[in-house]
Amino acid sequence: PKYGETDKELALIWEYHGDSSFKLAEYGDADISYKRATDLYQKGDQDELKESLARIMLKKGNTQILLGHGSSRAKLYYNVSFQIWETVLEKDRSTEDVTNARLCHSLYNVALLYIKKGEIDVAEKLFKEILDVAEGD
């Protein structure tokens, strides 16, 4: 593999391990696996891996709540994910040749994080926008 590819693939394996542990209600193991994935993603190309990092931060936030660490820790992870996804959405909206599927993907992730922040009305507007974009296909 190319230099750096190994870290990216290993990070994905750790992420999958975390997902499996999470589904088996092994939240401590999931948290450790997500931490290892995060460390590897942060060593790579930040532009290329920012969405992977945002995805992990969302999962780490969910895990923190189920570990009983309270919402304050989870909010930290949700905020990191939110900032990344908002930047991605802003870029997608300004890109002339963005596909509808790509735009819907970004909108969905931002809407989901607005729900985590308790801003349901903003999330609802974004979900309506997703429907409008999807109907444009």
C-alpha positions as CSV (number, residue, x, y, z in Angstrom):
1,P,0.0,0.0,0.0
2,K,1.0,3.6,-0.5
3,Y,2.6,5.5,2.4
4,G,-0.2,6.5,4.8
5,E,-2.7,4.0,3.3
6,T,-2.0,1.5,6.0
7,D,-2.9,4.0,8.8
8,K,-6.2,4.9,6.9
9,E,-7.1,1.2,6.5
10,L,-6.2,0.4,10.1
11,A,-8.2,3.4,11.3
12,L,-11.2,2.0,9.4
13,I,-10.7,-1.4,11.0
14,W,-10.7,0.2,14.5
15,E,-13.8,2.1,13.6
16,Y,-15.6,-1.1,12.5
17,H,-14.4,-2.8,15.7
18,G,-15.8,0.1,17.7
19,D,-19.1,-0.2,15.8
20,S,-19.3,-3.9,16.6
21,S,-18.5,-3.4,20.2
22,F,-21.1,-0.6,20.4
23,K,-23.8,-2.9,19.0
24,L,-22.8,-5.6,21.5
25,A,-23.2,-3.0,24.3
26,E,-19.5,-3.1,25.0
27,Y,-19.3,0.7,25.2
28,G,-15.9,0.8,27.0
29,D,-14.4,-1.3,24.2
30,A,-16.1,0.8,21.6
31,D,-14.7,4.0,23.1
32,I,-11.2,2.6,23.1
33,S,-11.5,1.5,19.4
34,Y,-12.9,4.9,18.4
35,K,-10.0,6.6,20.2
36,R,-7.5,4.4,18.3
37,A,-9.3,5.2,15.0
38,T,-9.3,8.9,15.9
39,D,-5.6,8.9,16.5
40,L,-4.9,7.3,13.2
41,Y,-7.2,9.6,11.3
42,Q,-5.5,12.6,12.8
43,K,-2.1,11.4,11.6
44,G,-3.3,11.4,8.0
45,D,-4.3,14.0,5.4
46,Q,-6.7,16.2,7.3
47,D,-8.6,17.4,4.2
48,E,-9.0,13.8,2.9
49,L,-10.0,12.3,6.2
50,K,-12.1,15.1,7.8
51,E,-15.4,13.4,7.1
52,S,-14.0,10.2,8.7
53,L,-13.0,12.1,11.7
54,A,-16.4,13.8,11.9
55,R,-18.1,10.4,11.7
56,I,-15.9,9.1,14.6
57,M,-16.6,12.2,16.7
58,L,-20.3,11.6,16.4
59,K,-19.9,8.0,17.4
60,K,-17.7,8.9,20.4
61,G,-20.3,11.4,21.5
62,N,-23.0,8.6,21.5
63,T,-20.6,6.3,23.3
64,Q,-19.9,8.9,26.0
65,I,-23.6,9.2,26.8
66,L,-24.0,5.4,27.1
67,L,-20.9,5.1,29.3
68,G,-22.7,7.5,31.7
69,H,-20.1,10.2,31.3
70,G,-22.9,12.7,30.8
71,S,-23.7,15.0,28.0
72,S,-21.0,17.5,28.5
73,R,-18.3,15.2,27.2
74,A,-20.6,14.1,24.4
75,K,-21.2,17.7,23.4
76,L,-17.5,18.2,22.9
77,Y,-17.4,15.4,20.4
78,Y,-20.7,16.5,18.8
79,N,-19.3,20.0,18.4
80,V,-16.2,18.9,16.6
81,S,-18.3,16.7,14.3
82,F,-20.7,19.6,13.7
83,Q,-17.9,22.1,12.8
84,I,-16.5,19.7,10.3
85,W,-19.8,18.9,8.7
86,E,-20.9,22.5,8.5
87,T,-17.7,23.3,6.7
88,V,-18.3,20.4,4.3
89,L,-21.9,21.5,3.7
90,E,-20.8,25.1,3.0
91,K,-18.3,23.8,0.5
92,D,-20.8,21.5,-1.1
93,R,-23.4,24.3,-1.4
94,S,-20.8,26.5,-3.2
95,T,-19.6,23.8,-5.5
96,E,-21.4,24.1,-8.8
97,D,-21.1,20.5,-9.9
98,V,-22.0,18.8,-6.6
99,T,-24.3,15.9,-7.0
100,N,-27.6,15.8,-5.3
101,A,-26.6,12.6,-3.4
102,R,-23.5,14.3,-2.0
103,L,-25.5,17.4,-1.0
104,C,-28.1,15.3,0.7
105,H,-25.4,13.4,2.5
106,S,-23.9,16.6,3.9
107,L,-27.3,18.0,4.8
108,Y,-28.3,14.8,6.6
109,N,-25.2,14.9,8.8
110,V,-25.6,18.5,9.8
111,A,-29.3,18.0,10.5
112,L,-28.5,15.0,12.7
113,L,-26.0,17.0,14.7
114,Y,-28.6,19.8,15.1
115,I,-30.8,17.2,16.7
116,K,-28.0,16.3,19.1
117,K,-27.7,20.0,19.9
118,G,-31.5,20.1,20.6
119,E,-32.2,22.4,17.7
120,I,-35.0,20.4,16.2
121,D,-36.5,23.3,14.2
122,V,-33.3,23.9,12.3
123,A,-32.9,20.1,11.7
124,E,-36.4,20.0,10.4
125,K,-35.6,22.7,7.9
126,L,-32.6,20.8,6.7
127,F,-34.6,17.6,6.4
128,K,-37.1,19.5,4.2
129,E,-34.2,20.8,2.1
130,I,-33.0,17.1,1.7
131,L,-36.5,16.2,0.4
132,D,-36.5,19.2,-2.0
133,V,-33.0,18.3,-3.3
134,A,-34.0,14.6,-3.7
135,E,-37.2,15.5,-5.6
136,G,-35.0,17.5,-8.0
137,D,-33.4,14.2,-9.2
